[in-house]
Amino acid sequence: MGVGLRVVAYNIHSSRDDLGALAAVVRGLEPDVLIMQEGPRRFRWRTKVAALASSFGLVVVGGGLPALGNVILTSLRVRRRDSWEVRFPLKPGRHMRGAAFARCEAGGVSFTLVGSHLSTDDEERPSQAALLRDAIAGLAGPVILGADLNDVPGSVSWNLVHQDLVDVGVEGG
Protein backbone atom coordinates (compact mmCIF):
# COMPACT_ATOMS: atom_id res chain seq x y z
CA MET A 1 0.00 0.00 0.00
CA GLY A 2 1.26 3.47 -0.87
CA VAL A 3 1.05 6.81 0.83
CA GLY A 4 -0.77 9.86 -0.53
CA LEU A 5 1.54 12.74 -1.40
CA ARG A 6 0.87 16.06 -3.07
CA VAL A 7 3.79 16.59 -5.46
CA VAL A 8 4.51 19.80 -7.36
CA ALA A 9 7.22 20.36 -9.99
CA TYR A 10 7.97 24.02 -10.70
CA ASN A 11 10.55 25.83 -12.85
CA ILE A 12 11.13 29.03 -10.88
CA HIS A 13 13.15 30.67 -13.69
CA SER A 14 16.22 31.49 -11.58
CA SER A 15 14.03 33.42 -9.09
CA ARG A 16 13.48 36.18 -11.67
CA ASP A 17 9.73 36.23 -11.01
CA ASP A 18 7.89 37.79 -8.07
CA LEU A 19 9.05 35.68 -5.11
CA GLY A 20 6.14 36.77 -2.92
CA ALA A 21 3.66 35.64 -5.54
CA LEU A 22 5.61 32.41 -6.02
CA ALA A 23 5.47 31.72 -2.27
CA ALA A 24 1.72 32.39 -2.23
CA VAL A 25 1.13 29.97 -5.12
CA VAL A 26 3.26 27.21 -3.58
CA ARG A 27 1.74 27.64 -0.11
CA GLY A 28 -1.73 27.52 -1.68
CA LEU A 29 -0.91 24.18 -3.30
CA GLU A 30 0.14 22.74 0.09
CA PRO A 31 2.68 20.31 -1.39
CA ASP A 32 4.31 17.49 0.51
CA VAL A 33 7.04 17.59 -2.15
CA LEU A 34 8.23 20.48 -4.31
CA ILE A 35 10.74 19.67 -7.05
CA MET A 36 12.18 22.91 -8.43
CA GLN A 37 14.13 23.60 -11.57
CA GLU A 38 16.32 26.71 -11.97
CA GLY A 39 16.64 27.17 -8.23
CA PRO A 40 19.52 29.10 -6.64
CA ARG A 41 22.90 27.75 -7.72
CA ARG A 42 25.35 30.61 -7.50
CA PHE A 43 26.75 32.89 -4.76
CA ARG A 44 25.04 32.22 -1.38
CA TRP A 45 22.89 29.53 -2.93
CA ARG A 46 22.37 27.71 0.40
CA THR A 47 20.96 30.84 2.04
CA LYS A 48 18.71 31.53 -0.95
CA VAL A 49 17.41 27.95 -1.12
CA ALA A 50 16.73 27.97 2.64
CA ALA A 51 14.87 31.29 2.35
CA LEU A 52 12.72 29.96 -0.49
CA ALA A 53 11.97 26.77 1.44
CA SER A 54 10.98 28.81 4.49
CA SER A 55 8.72 31.07 2.41
CA PHE A 56 6.97 27.94 1.11
CA GLY A 57 6.68 26.33 4.56
CA LEU A 58 8.98 23.49 3.45
CA VAL A 59 12.48 22.17 4.20
CA VAL A 60 15.42 21.44 1.89
CA VAL A 61 16.20 17.76 1.33
CA GLY A 62 18.51 17.91 -1.70
CA GLY A 63 19.92 19.74 -4.67
CA GLY A 64 21.05 23.32 -5.18
CA LEU A 65 24.45 24.13 -6.65
CA PRO A 66 25.69 20.50 -6.69
CA ALA A 67 22.59 19.55 -8.73
CA LEU A 68 22.92 22.63 -10.95
CA GLY A 69 19.77 24.36 -9.72
CA ASN A 70 17.53 21.32 -9.28
CA VAL A 71 16.19 21.50 -5.72
CA ILE A 72 14.00 19.11 -3.74
CA LEU A 73 11.92 20.48 -0.85
CA THR A 74 9.45 18.61 1.35
CA SER A 75 7.02 19.13 4.19
CA LEU A 76 7.95 17.83 7.61
CA ARG A 77 5.82 14.72 7.09
CA VAL A 78 8.46 13.48 4.61
CA ARG A 79 11.72 12.22 6.12
CA ARG A 80 14.95 12.47 4.12
CA ARG A 81 17.19 9.40 4.32
CA ASP A 82 19.90 10.30 1.79
CA SER A 83 20.54 12.67 -1.11
CA TRP A 84 22.95 12.89 -4.03
CA GLU A 85 23.43 14.55 -7.39
CA VAL A 86 24.26 13.51 -10.93
CA ARG A 87 25.85 15.88 -13.43
CA PHE A 88 25.50 15.36 -17.16
CA PRO A 89 28.53 15.85 -19.44
CA LEU A 90 28.99 19.44 -20.55
CA LYS A 91 28.67 20.30 -24.21
CA PRO A 92 30.96 23.31 -24.87
CA GLY A 93 28.99 26.54 -25.03
CA ARG A 94 25.94 25.11 -23.23
CA HIS A 95 24.73 25.19 -19.62
CA MET A 96 25.71 22.45 -17.19
CA ARG A 97 22.74 20.19 -16.47
CA GLY A 98 22.10 17.45 -13.95
CA ALA A 99 19.69 15.93 -11.48
CA ALA A 100 18.97 15.93 -7.74
CA PHE A 101 18.00 12.74 -5.90
CA ALA A 102 16.60 12.28 -2.39
CA ARG A 103 15.72 8.95 -0.81
CA CYS A 104 12.81 9.64 1.52
CA GLU A 105 10.10 8.05 3.63
CA ALA A 106 6.55 9.04 4.52
CA GLY A 107 3.93 7.00 6.33
CA GLY A 108 6.28 4.03 6.49
CA VAL A 109 6.78 3.98 2.70
CA SER A 110 10.24 4.56 1.19
CA PHE A 111 10.64 6.26 -2.20
CA THR A 112 13.13 8.32 -4.18
CA LEU A 113 12.48 11.86 -5.37
CA VAL A 114 14.25 13.01 -8.53
CA GLY A 115 14.42 16.47 -10.07
CA SER A 116 16.05 17.39 -13.37
CA HIS A 117 16.11 20.02 -16.10
CA LEU A 118 17.26 18.92 -19.54
CA SER A 119 18.93 21.06 -22.19
CA THR A 120 17.11 23.25 -24.68
CA ASP A 121 19.55 21.95 -27.33
CA ASP A 122 17.87 19.34 -29.55
CA GLU A 123 21.14 17.45 -30.09
CA GLU A 124 22.22 17.42 -26.44
CA ARG A 125 18.87 16.61 -24.81
CA PRO A 126 18.48 12.92 -25.86
CA SER A 127 21.83 11.93 -24.33
CA GLN A 128 20.88 13.68 -21.09
CA ALA A 129 17.50 11.92 -21.15
CA ALA A 130 19.26 8.56 -21.54
CA LEU A 131 21.59 9.33 -18.60
CA LEU A 132 18.62 10.36 -16.44
CA ARG A 133 16.70 7.22 -17.43
CA ASP A 134 19.70 5.04 -16.55
CA ALA A 135 20.12 6.75 -13.16
CA ILE A 136 16.43 6.19 -12.39
CA ALA A 137 16.49 2.58 -13.61
CA GLY A 138 19.13 1.76 -11.02
CA LEU A 139 16.95 2.87 -8.11
CA ALA A 140 15.12 0.45 -5.83
CA GLY A 141 11.48 1.10 -4.96
CA PRO A 142 9.06 3.80 -6.11
CA VAL A 143 10.45 6.87 -7.88
CA ILE A 144 8.81 10.27 -8.18
CA LEU A 145 10.31 12.35 -10.99
CA GLY A 146 9.66 16.05 -11.48
CA ALA A 147 11.49 17.40 -14.50
CA ASP A 148 11.54 20.16 -17.07
CA LEU A 149 12.38 18.07 -20.12
CA ASN A 150 12.26 21.00 -22.56
CA ASP A 151 10.49 18.67 -24.97
CA VAL A 152 7.05 17.39 -25.90
CA PRO A 153 5.29 14.05 -25.32
CA GLY A 154 6.28 11.54 -27.96
CA SER A 155 9.72 13.02 -28.60
CA VAL A 156 12.86 10.89 -28.31
CA SER A 157 13.87 12.53 -25.01
CA TRP A 158 10.38 12.26 -23.55
CA ASN A 159 10.11 8.59 -24.47
CA LEU A 160 13.56 7.80 -23.05
CA VAL A 161 12.74 9.36 -19.67
CA HIS A 162 9.21 7.96 -19.44
CA GLN A 163 10.25 4.40 -20.24
CA ASP A 164 8.90 2.22 -17.40
CA LEU A 165 7.41 5.25 -15.59
CA VAL A 166 3.77 6.25 -15.13
CA ASP A 167 2.82 9.84 -15.97
CA VAL A 168 0.37 10.59 -13.16
CA GLY A 169 -0.76 13.75 -14.94
CA VAL A 170 -2.03 11.60 -17.78
CA GLU A 171 -3.16 8.66 -15.65
CA GLY A 172 -5.13 10.86 -13.25
CA GLY A 173 -3.05 9.96 -10.20
C-alpha positions as MATLAB code, in Angstrom:
seq = 'MGVGLRVVAYNIHSSRDDLGALAAVVRGLEPDVLIMQEGPRRFRWRTKVAALASSFGLVVVGGGLPALGNVILTSLRVRRRDSWEVRFPLKPGRHMRGAAFARCEAGGVSFTLVGSHLSTDDEERPSQAALLRDAIAGLAGPVILGADLNDVPGSVSWNLVHQDLVDVGVEGG';
ca = [
       0.000    0.000    0.000;
       1.258    3.475   -0.868;
       1.054    6.813    0.833;
      -0.770    9.857   -0.530;
       1.539   12.736   -1.396;
       0.869   16.056   -3.069;
       3.793   16.585   -5.458;
       4.512   19.796   -7.363;
       7.222   20.359   -9.986;
       7.968   24.020  -10.703;
      10.553   25.825  -12.846;
      11.129   29.033  -10.878;
      13.150   30.669  -13.689;
      16.219   31.491  -11.578;
      14.034   33.418   -9.091;
      13.478   36.178  -11.665;
       9.729   36.230  -11.015;
       7.885   37.795   -8.069;
       9.047   35.675   -5.114;
       6.143   36.771   -2.917;
       3.657   35.637   -5.542;
       5.607   32.408   -6.017;
       5.472   31.718   -2.273;
       1.721   32.388   -2.229;
       1.134   29.974   -5.117;
       3.258   27.214   -3.579;
       1.735   27.641   -0.108;
      -1.726   27.524   -1.684;
      -0.907   24.184   -3.298;
       0.144   22.739    0.086;
       2.675   20.311   -1.392;
       4.313   17.493    0.511;
       7.039   17.590   -2.147;
       8.228   20.479   -4.312;
      10.740   19.674   -7.047;
      12.178   22.908   -8.434;
      14.135   23.600  -11.570;
      16.318   26.707  -11.974;
      16.643   27.166   -8.228;
      19.524   29.097   -6.640;
      22.900   27.752   -7.722;
      25.350   30.612   -7.497;
      26.749   32.891   -4.758;
      25.045   32.222   -1.379;
      22.886   29.529   -2.930;
      22.365   27.711    0.399;
      20.964   30.843    2.040;
      18.712   31.528   -0.946;
      17.406   27.952   -1.123;
      16.726   27.965    2.638;
      14.870   31.291    2.346;
      12.719   29.962   -0.491;
      11.965   26.774    1.441;
      10.981   28.807    4.493;
       8.722   31.065    2.412;
       6.972   27.943    1.105;
       6.676   26.329    4.555;
       8.982   23.485    3.449;
      12.478   22.171    4.195;
      15.419   21.439    1.895;
      16.203   17.765    1.329;
      18.506   17.913   -1.697;
      19.918   19.739   -4.674;
      21.052   23.316   -5.178;
      24.451   24.126   -6.649;
      25.695   20.496   -6.690;
      22.586   19.550   -8.732;
      22.922   22.635  -10.949;
      19.767   24.363   -9.719;
      17.535   21.323   -9.279;
      16.193   21.501   -5.717;
      13.997   19.112   -3.738;
      11.920   20.477   -0.854;
       9.452   18.614    1.352;
       7.019   19.131    4.188;
       7.953   17.834    7.611;
       5.821   14.720    7.091;
       8.460   13.483    4.608;
      11.719   12.224    6.120;
      14.950   12.472    4.125;
      17.191    9.405    4.322;
      19.896   10.303    1.790;
      20.545   12.672   -1.112;
      22.952   12.887   -4.030;
      23.427   14.550   -7.386;
      24.262   13.514  -10.931;
      25.854   15.883  -13.433;
      25.504   15.364  -17.156;
      28.529   15.846  -19.442;
      28.988   19.443  -20.552;
      28.672   20.302  -24.212;
      30.956   23.314  -24.870;
      28.989   26.545  -25.025;
      25.938   25.114  -23.230;
      24.727   25.193  -19.617;
      25.708   22.449  -17.186;
      22.736   20.194  -16.471;
      22.097   17.453  -13.950;
      19.687   15.928  -11.476;
      18.973   15.927   -7.741;
      18.004   12.736   -5.901;
      16.600   12.283   -2.389;
      15.721    8.952   -0.810;
      12.813    9.643    1.522;
      10.099    8.052    3.627;
       6.548    9.041    4.520;
       3.931    7.001    6.327;
       6.283    4.026    6.491;
       6.782    3.981    2.701;
      10.240    4.556    1.187;
      10.639    6.256   -2.201;
      13.130    8.323   -4.183;
      12.481   11.864   -5.368;
      14.252   13.008   -8.534;
      14.418   16.473  -10.071;
      16.046   17.393  -13.366;
      16.106   20.023  -16.097;
      17.257   18.923  -19.539;
      18.932   21.058  -22.191;
      17.111   23.251  -24.676;
      19.550   21.954  -27.328;
      17.872   19.341  -29.548;
      21.135   17.453  -30.095;
      22.218   17.418  -26.440;
      18.871   16.610  -24.814;
      18.482   12.922  -25.860;
      21.831   11.927  -24.331;
      20.876   13.683  -21.085;
      17.499   11.919  -21.153;
      19.263    8.561  -21.537;
      21.588    9.331  -18.602;
      18.617   10.361  -16.442;
      16.705    7.219  -17.427;
      19.703    5.037  -16.550;
      20.118    6.751  -13.164;
      16.431    6.191  -12.387;
      16.490    2.576  -13.614;
      19.133    1.758  -11.017;
      16.946    2.866   -8.108;
      15.118    0.452   -5.830;
      11.482    1.101   -4.961;
       9.064    3.796   -6.107;
      10.451    6.865   -7.885;
       8.807   10.270   -8.175;
      10.313   12.354  -10.986;
       9.657   16.051  -11.480;
      11.487   17.400  -14.499;
      11.536   20.159  -17.074;
      12.385   18.069  -20.125;
      12.260   21.003  -22.562;
      10.490   18.666  -24.966;
       7.048   17.390  -25.896;
       5.292   14.051  -25.318;
       6.277   11.537  -27.964;
       9.724   13.022  -28.600;
      12.860   10.888  -28.308;
      13.874   12.533  -25.009;
      10.377   12.265  -23.549;
      10.114    8.586  -24.470;
      13.562    7.802  -23.048;
      12.739    9.358  -19.674;
       9.209    7.961  -19.443;
      10.251    4.399  -20.239;
       8.903    2.221  -17.397;
       7.405    5.247  -15.589;
       3.770    6.247  -15.133;
       2.822    9.840  -15.966;
       0.371   10.591  -13.155;
      -0.757   13.750  -14.937;
      -2.033   11.596  -17.784;
      -3.159    8.657  -15.649;
      -5.129   10.861  -13.252;
      -3.050    9.962  -10.196;
];
